[in-house]
Amino acid sequence: MAGRTSTAANTNTTGTQNTYLGADSGPGTVTQLDNTTAIGYGSRVTASNQVVIGNTSVTQTLLNGNVGIGTSTPSSALEISGSFTARGLSSAPSVSTANQGRIYFDYTTNKFRVSENGGAYVDLVGAGGGSGDINNGGNTTGSDISIGTNDLFGFQFKTNNTTAMTISSL
């Protein structure tokens, strides 16, 4: 029965604007909750203003169309408006397959690592860790690679945070 979990003490009797869909779905706490949604067998919400899809045994959540986080008009498969947190892994996931890419955060080295087109993982950000320190591991794309700006500002090469070369705008 949706909205009533196997733990009777968790029955939400005074909360409002809640939706529970699926057998044994509903509140996972004795606290009375508002504006919650639990979808799927055994899914549990634990705080007001929360949405839970699936229970802990769900291994895949498949969505069709574009997904937006912080935006109501996503223009790609996943669009995030704002910052996000990547929880680190101690070992690399399997490399990407052909014609795909995969990024993960390695907490043992504190670096983002990337696998492109089935290749081995390489550091995404150079040793300085500064923005724009991109390391593509070499040109294996079979075509030109362009690096630069798309505005009227100059382009600088830096080593140890000291400008080594500047290309001024025209």
Residue, then its C-alpha position, 0 to 999 in steps of 0.5 A: m500500500a503506497g503511503r504506508t510503509s512497513t513501519a507503522a510509526n512512520t505513517n505520515t498523518t498530518g503532513t501535506q502535499n505528499t505523493y507516494l507511488g509504489a508498494d511500501s513507499g512513503p515516509g522513512t521517518v516518524t517526523q511529519l513531512d510536507n511536499t515529498t514524493a517517493i516513487g517505486y517499491g520501498s522508496r523512502v523520503t526522510a525530509s520535507n521538500q524531498v523527491v526519492i526515485g527508487n530504493t537502495s536496490v535500484t541500479q539504474t534510473l532511466l529517463n527519456g528526454n533532456v534532464g535539467i537541474g536548476t533549469s526548467t529548459p534543459s537544452s542537452a541530455l543533462e544540463i546543470s545550472g549552478s555548481f555540482t559536487a563529484r564524490g571521489l572514487s579510489s579506483a577508475p571506472s572502466v574506460s569509455t567505449a569507442n566514440q564516448g568519453r567518461i570523467y571521474f574524480d580520483y580522490t587519491t590524487n585529487k584530480f579529475r581524470v578523463s577517458e576518451n574514445g576507449g583510451a586510458y585515463v589521463d589527468l584532465v587538469g594540469a599540475g597547477g590545478g588552475s582553471g584552463d590548465i587543460n591537458n588533452g594528452g596529445n592530438t589523436t583526433g585526426s584534425d586540427i585542435s584550436i586553443g584560444t579565446n572567442d573575444l577581444f582579450g589576449f591569450q596567455f601561456k603561464t608557467n608557475n603562475t608567471t606569464a611566459m608568452t602573450i598573444s595580443s588581440l588584433 
